[in-house]
Each structure stands twice: as structure tokens, then as C-alpha cells.
Amino acid sequence: MSRPDYADKIPNNVALAGDRRLQRALESWQPDFLSWWESMGPALPTREVYLRTAVNVGKEGWAHFGHVPMRDYRWGIFLAQADPDRRIAFGAHKGEPAWQQVPGEYRAELQRLIVIQGDTEPASVEQQRNLGATAPSLYDLRNLFQVNVEEGRHLWAMVYLLHAHFGRQGREEAGELLHRNSGSADAPRILGAFNEETPDWLSFFMFTYFTDRDGKYQLGTLKESAFDPLSRTCEFMLKEEAHHMFVGTTGVDRVVERTAQVMVENDTDDVAAYGAVPLPVIQKYLNFHYSVSLDLFGGETSANVANYYTAGLKGRWLEERRTDDHRLTDDSIRVDALVGGEIAVTEVPALTGLNTDLRREYTADCESGVKRWNRILSGANLPHRLALPHVAFNRKVGAFAGIEASPDGEKLDAARWQAGKGQWLPTDTDKTFVRSLMQPARERGKIAAWLAPPRNGINGRPFDYDYVHLA
């Protein structure tokens, strides 16, 4: 692996200077990216932001902190360190050397996987474009911008793969990644969750907890890929993805903490009058973002995913820690399904049930956050608890797309669903109330009243620090 080159127009550790044709192609894409960033990136004018920039992928450290103008952020191309002896860990090619070039027979499938992953990265930036105007503190504003610039770098990572390994079609797909826009009627983003609006900071925290966590698991399956450049790209992206989920986890922590404080101080569940978010509203937002994120895993069964696994394109989460034969041709799995019109489980071949396998890893991870939030409530001596809804609730993809179910997993007819959904999903009234709380706090050390301050600042800095220099 080459040492990082920061003198280049595009910082990289892939020896870009040695491939003039690829370098010119990426440098021709760069102005379009910057134009997209100016028109679809963060709308709040800033001079400098205290950002973490990737500077190395090795053990000696990979991040540098400092105040930089966002437009001058050093977006670059970084792959994790190569293992020259790496072998394919699963599927029909198990034990063979990992691929350094795209096999012709898998070209279309690999390109599609990279395009779908790449499409999610700019989409979330677009969804979060206007949040800066209502940031509850400079600390939170900085975290939003850190997420945004890293999603931009993740887009660069996928674009590099398309340009480097997929020829003219790859270059065309890289261009399309900037032409689709979140929520556009004419050219929407590929996956439904990335066309939903993110109009307030409670939505942002839920998005970074639930939807970015889906990203963690999708990147984890691609990290196992037999196509080594994709594997190494995703391994490095996972380092940055961890911060995005931290923002979501601790963000919801702080919302719940503040709500609990107000409940105890005023001996009431009705905290809206005191400028906090009621627990039932938090639960509704949780229900929505979790269920929408479940749809990102696709159907409970999938022949395509089975084929990806057998071909070596996508593995399972932590594939090499599994103790089976890593081929799964004779194994089975129980998956959620409609059986005789009722919510149940059924047994299917393990290969076709890989989406369910990944989704269950994700759900177990999501439960850890809910336990955190419930510990906050327990620590305040409150009896209330938050919970993940049933897997059949509010689904638009998969076995339960054609039915309605309560958060407890009871199948409902249309009338009961209409009567109950306002108790389970955010209503227009809920959304209006949450937006009414979104009053910005732009002075050092100040914070909006609807969430608690963080326990620690960024990179050893205090909460009372000039994280963002506004224009």
C-alpha cells in the first residue's frame, strides 16, 4: 500500500499519481462534486469548523483535528492496509486468493452493489442540509458537519471504485450519484429511507442511530467481499461510521435525560409545557426510524443475496467468526413470514435467508441503545420504558409490506390501523411541536432546553469551545 499523498489535488493512498488517466478522470469529477456540495450540502454559512480529517489508515493514527473551511476539507481516497495473503472466506470461491480486479462474470453485480452503497452517502447530506439553522449547540453543529463531510468522503470512496474498476459505465454511474437527489420527484435516491425528510434534530439523532447503524451492517457485509479493493474501502469507512452512530446514540441519550429531568423536577409526564420532548413522542420517532431502517435490509428471503454470497460478493456480518462451513448449501434458518395470513416464522434455506441473518444482528445492536435509554429512565426512578416495535410494524418492504401490525406484533385490519397509528407514529401535531423546540443556540457553552449537554467535548476539548466559526 502506498503512503498517503497529501500534496495531490485528491489526497489518497492508492498511488493515484501513478495512474494519470484515472487521476484526470477523478479530477474532472471533482468540480461536479464541489458544485453539488455548494448546492446540496450544508446550507448554514460558516467560516471554519473543528473537523476530524483522515490523515492515515495505519496503526499510528488516522485522524487530524483542526479548524478548516468545509469547502476546503481534504476529501480523499483511503483504503485500509492490504493483506497480501488474504483469501476469500466464504462461498463457492472459499480459500482462493482475494480478487484485485473485477471478475468479468460478476461485473454487473459488483457495480450495482457499489452504486447502491454510494447513493446513500450524498443522500444523507441532502436530507440534513438545513439542520444547521436549528442546531441546539455549537457542539452539535460541529457533529452534524463532521457527519456531512465524512459522508462526502464515503461518496468519494465509492466513486474511486467505479472509476478505477468499471470503465465508462462506472464513470457514468459516478456522475449519476450527483444527479439523483433525496426526495426528488423526478430523480429520487435509490432506497426509500434516503428520500425521507430529516426536518429536526430529534429525527437527526434517530437517523444517525438507526439508519447509520444499518450502514454499519451493510458496510460490514461488503468488507467481507472477495473483491479486495471494495473490502479495504469499507473497512476504512467503518472507522468513520462509528462516529455517526455515536452522534445518534448520545444524542438520544441527551434527549431522554433532559425529558427525565423535567419529569422529575415537575412531577409530571406532560413535559411539553416545559420545553422538553414527551416520552410518547420519543417512542413514536423511534418506531418510525427503526421500521424504516428495517426496510433497508430488503425482504426476509432473497435469491439475489444468496447468489451474492455464493459468488463471494457479500458476506455475513463478522463472517470469519462464524463456525459453520461458510458455504451454507445444506443449512437452514427460520425467518419471519406470513403463514396462512398470520404473522409467524417459517424455515428456509440459509442462503436465501441471509437478509434475515443480517437484520437480526442489527436488531440486537439496536436493543443495546434502547437499554441505555431505559437505564437513564431507571436512574431517574421513572417507571417508563422505551422499546423497539415488532418487526412487522410499519413495513413497506418484505413479508409484512402488505399488512398492518401494531408495535406489539398484532395483525390489524385497516380500520384499527387508522385508529391507532397516531399513537404509534409521529403525527403532524407531534412534528410541529418538535419543530417548535428547534431554537438554535449559537453561543459557546449554550444549549437548547430540550436536551442535556454532552458529558464530554470533542478530542479533549470542553463543551464550551468554539467548535464552529459562523460566517
Stockholm file with secondary structure:
# STOCKHOLM 1.0

chainA/1-471         MSRPDYADKIPNNVALAGDRRLQRALESWQPDFLSWWESMGPALPTREVYLRTAVNVGKEGWAHFGHVPMRDYRWGIFLAQADPDRRIAFGAHKGEPAWQQVPGEYRAELQRLIVIQGDTEPASVEQQRNLGATAPSLYDLRNLFQVNVEEGRHLWAMVYLLHAHFGRQGREEAGELLHRNSGSADAPRILGAFNEETPDWLSFFMFTYFTDRDGKYQLGTLKESAFDPLSRTCEFMLKEEAHHMFVGTTGVDRVVERTAQVMVENDTDDVAAYGAVPLPVIQKYLNFHYSVSLDLFGGETSANVANYYTAGLKGRWLEERRTDDHRLTDDSIRVDALVGGEIAVTEVPALTGLNTDLRREYTADCESGVKRWNRILSGANLPHRLALPHVAFNRKVGAFAGIEASPDGEKLDAARWQAGKGQWLPTDTDKTFVRSLMQPARERGKIAAWLAPPRNGINGRPFDYDYVHLA
#=GR chainA/1-471 SS CCCCBCSSSSCBSSCGGGCHHHHHHHHHHHHHHHHHHHHHSCCSCEEEEEEEEECCCSTTCCEEEEEECGGGCCCCBCCCCCCTTCBCCSSTTTTSBCBSSCCGGGHHHHHHHHHHHHHHHHHHHHHTTTGGGGCSSHHHHHHHHHHHHHHHHHHHHHHHHHHHHSHHHHHHHHHHTTTCCTTCSSSCCSSGGGGSCCCSHHHHHHIIIIIHHHHHHHHHHHHTCSBHHHHHHHHHHHHHHHHHHHHHHHHHHHHHHHHHHHHHHHTCSCCGGGTCCCHHHHHHHHHHHHHHHHHTTCCSSCHHHHHHHHHTSSCCTTGGGCCSCSSCTTCEEEEEEEETTEEEEEEEETTTTHHHHHHHHHHHHHHHHHHHHHHHHHHTTCCCCCCCCCTTTTCSSSTTTTSEECTTSCEECHHHHHHHHHHHSCCHHHHHHHHHHCCCCCSTTCCCTTSCCCSSCSTTCCSSSCCEEEC
#=GC SS_cons         CCCCBCSSSSCBSSCGGGCHHHHHHHHHHHHHHHHHHHHHSCCSCEEEEEEEEECCCSTTCCEEEEEECGGGCCCCBCCCCCCTTCBCCSSTTTTSBCBSSCCGGGHHHHHHHHHHHHHHHHHHHHHTTTGGGGCSSHHHHHHHHHHHHHHHHHHHHHHHHHHHHSHHHHHHHHHHTTTCCTTCSSSCCSSGGGGSCCCSHHHHHHIIIIIHHHHHHHHHHHHTCSBHHHHHHHHHHHHHHHHHHHHHHHHHHHHHHHHHHHHHHHTCSCCGGGTCCCHHHHHHHHHHHHHHHHHTTCCSSCHHHHHHHHHTSSCCTTGGGCCSCSSCTTCEEEEEEEETTEEEEEEEETTTTHHHHHHHHHHHHHHHHHHHHHHHHHHTTCCCCCCCCCTTTTCSSSTTTTSEECTTSCEECHHHHHHHHHHHSCCHHHHHHHHHHCCCCCSTTCCCTTSCCCSSCSTTCCSSSCCEEEC
//
